[in-house]
């Protein structure tokens, strides 16, 4: 309904006060500002909630990455302990009590360990420890991880599985001796115990943690603070070689809520909005400055740490371009950083003689197939060759995307020199042992040579007598009698020459030369020396060799030294027994690609306390012994990829057995 008189009053008012529309606009501006302020006031709580949600999510991601690094560090510590044990087992297996004590220390340091197995090359269990020590069977996933570890020559994890209701994962560490696979160490980890022992209580109280398999099925969980709300979650893959395992976190906190009463909040915000805004801005600036300061401090610390390393560091992108080098690497190759950064292969530090190897390895890198650990040689800018040991690993950004490769390079020049010095010392010890052996039997050797020399003298004198009688009587020479005497003299001369030749071949200094060798010919070559010692001690020697015994790939002189040392020890061990029991047996057989040779005596045997240190250098039970004989024997056999062991003889005495790979396997 319209009221004509009101319209009339408005018209008259506008006519009397023409500035009234301007005042309306002046009122309209504050109203718009108030409406804008209210709109901002309504938007701020929602935005604050979103900021808080993002902040909680970012904090959860950071904490999850920290927990993942903590879990990986714990497993890496166990891997290092297994690697140290494996290195000792490859060199010389400790006695069973010492091995069990060492395993017990590993279980004490890492509660997540539930079982450790030591397997030989055929998968036979040599030692075990853990709550499931009696059960040495491996799952199909574990066996597959073992095959991958052996093929890649590095530790590999299996896919997780459940054993006895507990989520478990196996770690296989292959053991190699002189590039020959000799067994594995298998560690079994309980994932639930790993979470309970490694994750801090405060983090587990605020988050529900789970370890998931490749199908995102939970394997192990820790929910100290209750089940997660599903609001703030994050998943991150554990960097376990060979296994696909994820760490999932689910916060027990819910989403932040808006103010319960927007009107009350609006009234309060009208009075304190500016101060709150300034305080929030100041806090944000303070946090930003603190974060920048912490970042600068961390960068300075990392730079100082990298500059102090003697290990060279080199980063490359996915195209092989060098993106980072540290001072140690620059010093190793003799080039400044500006001549290395941004370079693509061929690199200036590649040695010309190894160019094909570099190019092949670089092609594998571009294809995504890297060798985690390998030895090569770099060329210094001065032309000097630098032997190095390179470790390579994927370079991953914060989003889990691979951006390149990171390499750690160690200068192993000193190690190579030490290995060469050790090799020369071993050769000197072997030469000294051969000379000492010949010194010990020199008197017997003189006696042995005296017999053929005396026989030669007798037959020669007889021949001269025959010729003298013929001349005196003027009759014809008895040619048949003279021929027999000269033939006997020739036979005895050959016998003496063979003995001298055997001694010369045995003691002369020479480089080891591995070639096809038949064990019967090795034994026959030193049979004269063995028989010489045996006759002096009234010991009978019996040799049992199958006619189809395959040859081995070995150094003949080293094998002769081993056999001569073992037979001499066996002869000396039977010095105090009845003469009719002094029988030395040399037996050989072949099985499963190996040739086994046993030296069997009926002597006094080896006490347990002596057996523990029998192969230790400088340990001897003889007053005049050097204690190097058996140690050198074991080193010589292991040089050929074999083993030297001893057991008790059921009939009394000791059986020493060494095994060598057959010729076909050695060349494969």
URNORHU-V209073 format. One record per helix or strand of 3 or more residues. SS is the DSSP state (alpha for helix, beta for strand). FROM is the first residue (numbers start at 0). TO is the last residue. If there is no record, write none. Layout:
ss->[SS,SS]
from->[FROM,FROM]
to->[TO,TO]
This chain:
ss->[alpha,alpha,alpha,beta,beta,alpha,beta,beta,beta,alpha,alpha,beta,beta,beta,beta,alpha,beta,beta,alpha,alpha,alpha,beta,beta,beta,alpha,alpha,alpha,beta,alpha,alpha,beta,beta,alpha,alpha,beta,beta,alpha,alpha,beta,beta,alpha]
from->[3,19,95,112,124,139,160,165,179,190,200,206,217,232,244,261,311,321,326,336,351,372,384,401,412,441,478,513,518,526,539,551,555,578,582,593,607,628,642,653,662]
to->[15,90,108,119,129,151,162,176,189,197,205,211,221,237,250,307,316,324,332,338,365,378,395,410,439,472,506,516,524,535,543,554,572,580,590,599,610,638,647,661,666]
